[in-house]
Amino acid sequence: MNWGKSIVLCFIIFAGFIGTMVYKMATTNVDLVNKDYYKNEINYQSQINKSKNSSNLNIKNAMTYSSENQTLRIGFPTNVNNGSVTFFRPSDKRLDFTVPVQKQPIFNYSTEKLEKGKWKVQATWTDGIREYYLEDEFVVR
């Protein structure tokens, strides 16, 4: 084979590679964290204020996960008038769910039925005066 045919063959292989990559990128499903991402970004200052209120409480280890007991425990440092705990699965948004919390100083949740893998937990609550936000991650094995 001479060098002219080699160049054409390399070009065809390169074009096939690029075509394959374009096809894979076009058919890959990319889930955003939230459908209303841009709308929520505008309201992000309230999220910053909630996190700041939580950091002012000087709490450590408010969320603990026990892999032996398969339970998640959240000890709320203030009174809870109303709130929610969101379980967020970064790899599959269909597994996300929210559990309401009302007037519970300690929130215990069994993780036995959760899919194995990484989970993100986001807790928001209000004590009637201020709103608070905590976030943590754990891995179900």
Buried (B, 14 or more C-beta within 10 A) or exposed (E): EEEEEEEEEEEEEEEEEEEEEEEEEEEEEEEEEEEEEEEEEEEEEEBEBBBEBBEEBEBEEBBEBEEEEBBBBBEBBBEBEBBEBBBBBBEEEEBBEEEEBEEBEEBEBEBEEBEEEEBBBBBBBBBEEBBBBBBBEBEBE
